[in-house]
Amino acid sequence: MWHIVMIGYVFTTFMFAIAQPSLARVVIYLIFWTILPTAFVIWVAITRRRNKIMKWQEQQDHAQRLQLENEKKLPENE
């Protein structure tokens, strides 16, 4: 869902930048209102996805370790 909002934001700021009277203002508006915020949002999305995947992998590793420990303990109790 966030990507749909981001596409609308980029489109709107891009059109606003193009409507400026001078080339210097176009470049400034493109950099500060379109490119930098877009780069930040992409960085945040990638970082959150990476962290979510790492957390899931840690949970899987922990579950596997517990399962192996339980399997080792079972024969000793019998």
C-alpha positions in Angstrom: 0.0 0.0 0.0 2.8 2.4 0.8 4.2 2.2 -2.7 0.9 3.5 -4.2 1.1 6.5 -1.9 4.8 7.0 -2.8 4.0 6.9 -6.6 1.4 9.6 -6.1 3.8 11.7 -4.0 6.6 11.4 -6.6 4.2 12.3 -9.4 2.8 15.3 -7.6 6.2 16.7 -6.6 7.6 16.0 -10.0 4.8 18.0 -11.7 5.2 20.8 -9.2 8.9 21.0 -9.9 8.4 21.0 -13.6 6.0 23.9 -13.3 8.6 26.2 -11.8 9.7 29.2 -13.9 13.5 28.7 -13.7 15.8 25.7 -14.2 17.5 26.3 -10.9 14.2 26.1 -9.0 13.3 22.9 -11.0 16.5 21.2 -9.9 16.2 22.4 -6.3 12.6 21.2 -6.1 13.4 17.9 -7.7 16.3 17.2 -5.3 14.7 18.4 -2.1 11.1 17.5 -2.6 11.3 14.4 -4.8 14.6 12.6 -4.9 15.8 12.9 -1.2 12.4 12.0 0.4 12.0 9.1 -2.1 15.5 7.8 -1.3 14.7 8.0 2.4 11.4 6.1 2.1 13.1 3.4 0.0 15.9 3.1 2.6 13.3 2.8 5.4 11.4 0.1 3.5 14.5 -1.9 2.7 15.7 -1.6 6.3 12.4 -2.6 7.8 12.1 -5.6 5.5 15.7 -6.7 6.3 15.0 -6.5 10.0 11.8 -8.4 9.7 13.5 -11.2 7.8 16.4 -11.3 10.3 13.9 -11.5 13.2 12.0 -14.3 11.5 15.3 -16.2 10.8 16.3 -15.8 14.4 13.0 -17.2 15.6 13.4 -20.2 13.2 17.0 -20.8 14.5 15.8 -20.6 18.1 13.0 -23.0 17.4 15.3 -25.5 15.7 17.8 -25.3 18.6 15.0 -26.0 21.1 13.8 -28.9 19.0 17.3 -30.4 18.8 17.8 -30.0 22.6 14.4 -31.6 23.3 15.3 -34.6 21.0 18.6 -35.0 22.8 16.9 -35.0 26.2 14.2 -37.5 25.4 16.4 -40.7 25.1 18.2 -39.9 28.4 14.9 -39.9 30.3 13.7 -43.2 29.1 
